[in-house]
């Protein structure tokens, strides 16, 4: 049976049947259910090529991964791509992934996706505070979903975690352990997630009447090596730090390496906290205390949001910010030992054991 025969049997137009099978919202739910039941009963299977031509779609979603040091090998992005692809595949959509250096090359790749009609929609990750990609897609009225946010005023579909609330809560947690000299190692400032998490760090300090100190803040790390270099600067300066908050787990792992190199014991001399809950963080020495987000769950939900967008859901109805939880492992502890620790140039002493249990504390203030 072909599409015309199915339409005739149902007393409907070919267009209505085609759109009902594709799940378009302009076809009523009872009609969609009736068409699908009949298609199943008669054993109708639409031609993929014919369906694409009829709907004007290629049934593919695009995603551009940034290249360059610290980007393409990022385990967070790899897990995000995998989970998005899994959910799209279940909906019979392909995920087309390409790579480009951030900036002009990435914009050229995006234009190829859009202007050559290679994809029906795109997923944009690693958003910027001011993001040319988002402005371009909005100008072209091309479907997209962001993993992250941007300062763009026009409505867009997005899924993000509440990094600001999470880092404010992390500061409160460390203050509760007696820490007052809490440093920060951040990602490049143009990244929205980096700015959001740094804002939460500053808000957390102010909430506890701790004056921000730029001498114990470093920005610009993208991987473990660059983070280790920045952390080494902070620790070698003998700045009386007792804790470091890091914008990602990769940066925290770099900070752990720098501390070990300089003879600082974690957490006896220095508490270190990351963000992302990557699997590798459970295997560091000591295991990394972090702020968790389920990357796999986020990727699946991004794909679901994109499918809703393609079915006609307005982007302003597809905006979510998820709360984050603090996951305690072994890299954070009381500041009492750290405050009197032997400093760089001498062998640091570990004065109390790691915390082996995982204590999940919900960050407050999810928007």
N, C-alpha and C positions, 0 to 999 in steps of 0.2 A: 504493500500500500504506500502511495506517495502522499505528499502534503495536500494536494488538491482533492484526492479521494477521501482523505480524513476530514477535510473541511466540508465536503459535500455530505458525508455521512452525518456530520454534526449540525449541518445547516448554518455554518458560519463562513466568514470570508477566510481566505488563505492568510491574510495579514493578521487577523485576530487569532487564528490558531497558532501561527508562528510566534506572535508576541506572548501568547499564553504559555507556550512551551518554554519560552525564554524567561518567564517570570516577571514580565513588565507590570508595574503597578497600575497602568491605565486599563488593564483587563481585570474585571472584578474577580475576587477570590473564588466564588462559586464557578465562574466560567473557566478559570485556570484549572480548578480541580476536575471539572467535567472533561476538559480537553486532555489532561494528563491521564485520567482513567481510561478514556477511549483509546489514546495512543498505546497504553499498556495492553489493553484488551485486544486491539488489532495488531499488536506487534510492530507498531510504527517506530522507526528509528530515523531521525532526520539526518540528512547528509551534512557532514561538517562544513564542506565547501559551500553548499547551498545556503546553510544557515548563516554563515559569515557574510555572504553576499547580500542576503535578504535583510540582515540587521545592520549592515555597514560596519561590522566589527571584525577584528582579527583574532579575538579571544586570547589575548596575551596582555600581560602587565609588565611594565618595565621597572628596573631598579638599577641605579648607578652607584657602584661602590668606589669610594675615594682611594686612589693609589698614593704612593709616597711613603716615607718612613712612618711606621706606627699605625698605618691605616689598613692596608689590604690584609694584613695578618691578624687583624683585631678579632679575637674570639667572640666578642659581643656581636659584631656585625655578621659574622659567619652564622651564629645561632639564629639571629634575626632573619636572615635570608632563608635559611633552611625551614624555619617555622612558617614564614609567609608562603613559601613555595608549596609546602605540604597542604596547607588549607586551600590554596588556589587550585592545586591539582585535583583535589576532591570535588571542586566545582567545574572541572574540565577546562580550566584556564592554564596557560603556560606562563611561567615567570622567565622573562628575558633579562639576564644580568650582564651588564657591561662595566668596564672600569674607566676611570678618567681621573686626572689630577684635579683637585678642587680649584674652582675658579673658571677661567675661560674654557679650558678643555671640557670640564663637566657641563658647562652651558651648551657647548657644541653637541655633545652627546645627547643632551636632553632635547635639543631642537631636532636632531635626527629622529629620535623616538616619535616626537609629536608631528613634525611637518612632513615626514615620510610615511606617516600612519603605520608605524611598525607595532604600536601597542594601543590598547584602548584606554589605559590609565597608567599612572606611575605611583610608586611608593617612594617617598623622599625621606632619607635618614640623615642624621647629623646636621640638623638645621642650624642656621646662623641667626644671630639677633636681627640683622637686616638681610633677608635672603632673596637674592635676585631670581633664584629658581621659582620660588613661590609667586613672586610678582609676575613672572613670565607665564606661568601656568594659569594664574587667575586672569591675566589679560587675554589669553587664548581660550578661556573657558574650557580648559581641558581637565578631565577628572583626575584627582590625586588625593592621597592621604599622607599626612606627615607623621613620622615618628619623632615627636618633639614639637616645639612651638617656635614662633617667630613674632616680631613686633608688627607684622602686617595687620592693618585694621580691617580689611575685608574678611568675611567669614570663610573658613576653610576647615576641612575635616582633619582631625588630629587626635593622636593618642600620646600622652606623655605621663611621666611620673612627677610627683610633687617634690622636686629636688630641693626647693627652698625650705619647705617644711621639714624635710628629712634632715637637712644639715643643721637647721635650727635645733631640732630635737637631739641630734648627735652632740652638739655643743652642750646642751643641757645635761645629757648623759655624762659627758666627761667632767663637767663642772660638779656634778653629783659625786664623782669619784675623787674630787679634790683638785682637779686641774684648773689652772688659771692662764698658763702660758700655752695656748693652743694654736699651733701653726696651721697653714693651709698650703697644699700643693695642688694647683689647678691646671686644667686643660686650656688651650688657646681661648682668649677672651671673646673672640668673635663667635664661638660656638654657643648656642642658646643654653644648652645644658650646663656649660661651664659658668656662664653668667648667673644662671638661676641658682646653682649650688653655692656659688660664692656669696650671692645675696643672702641666702639662708644662713651661711656661716656668720656674716656680719650681723644679721638680725639676732642670731643666737647670742653673740657676744654682748650686744646692747641690752638684751633682755636680762643679762646677769651683771650689768654695769661694769663690763670689761672693755676698756678702751681698745679699739682696733690698733694693731701695730703692723705697719707695712714691712717692717724688718723681718717678720716671721711669715711672710706670704710670698709665694712664687707662682707665676703663671706660665703657661706655654708648653707643658709636657704633653706628649701624645702617646708615649710608650714607656716601658719599664726603664730603659737606658736614660732617656731624657729626664724622667722623674727622679732617678737615682742621682743624677748630676745636680738637680735642683735641691733635693733633700740633703745632699752632701754639703752644699753651700750653707744651708740653714744649721745643720748640726756642727759643722766644723767651726762655725763662728762662735760657738759657746754661748748661744743666745738664751740659755736657761729654759729652753723648750721642755715641756713634759708630755706633749701630745701633738700628733699630726693628723689632720683630717685631709683626705685625698679625694679628688673628684671622681676617680674610678678605681676599680680594683687593680688594674694594671699599674697605675701610678703608686698605689699603696705597696704593691710588690716591689717596685723600684725603691721606695722609701725603706722597706724592710732590708733590702740589700745594702743600701747606703749605711743604715744604722749598724748592721753587722760588720761592715768594713771598718767603721770608725770605732768599734768596740762598745757600742751602746747595746744593752740588753733590752729586748722587747718581751714583756711590757714593764720589766722592773725599772728601766731608765726612761722609757719612751713608749707611750701608747700610740698605736697606728690604727686608723679606721679607713676603710675603702667604701666603694659603692659599686654595685652590680650583682654581687653574689655569684661570681664566676666559679666554676668547678675548681679551677686551679687554686683559688683562695683557701680551699679546705685542705690543701696539701702543703702550704707554706710552713715554715718553722719560725714562730708558732703559727697555727692556723689563723687566718685573717678574720678579724671582726669587720663586718661590712654592713651596708644598707642594701636590702634585697629587693630585687624586682625579678619576676619570672619572665625571662626573655622569650622563652617558647610560647608562653601564654600571650604575651604582648604581640608576637608575630602572628599568631592565629587570629587574634582580635583585629589587628590591622587589616588582614585579608577579609575578614567578615565585614568590617566597616567599608572597605573598598567595594565589595559586592553590593552592599546596601546603597552606596553612592551610585553605582552603575544602574541600579534599579530605580533610581529617581529620588532617593532620600536627600533632602536639602543638607548641605554641608554643616550648617549651624546646628543641626540635630545630631551631628557625628563628632562631637568634641568631648573628650574624656581626659581627666587627670587622675591618675591612680595614686593612692597613698603608698608609702614605703615603710617597711619595718626594719628595725635594727636587729641584726643577728650577731649575738655575742659569741665569740670563740675564744682564742687565746691571746690576741694582740692588744687588748686593752685591759687596764687595771688601775689600781689606786695610784694617786700622785704622791703619796707620802714617801715612797721609796725613791721615786724619780726626783723629787725636790732636793734630796741630799745625795744623789748618785755621784759617783766618780765620773768626771767629765773627760772629753777627748784628750788623748795623749796618755791615758791610763787605762788599765783593763777594768771594764765595768763589772760590777757584781750583780748577779741575779738574786734578788732578796725575797721573792715569793713565787709560788708556782703559777702556771697559767690557769685560766679559768677553762675547764674542759667542756662545760655544759653550754648548750645553745639557748640563750634567753631571748625570746622574740618580744620586742617592744614596739608597738605601733607608733609611727610618727604622727603627730597631730597636725591638724590644719589642712587636710586635703581639700583642694578647691574644686 
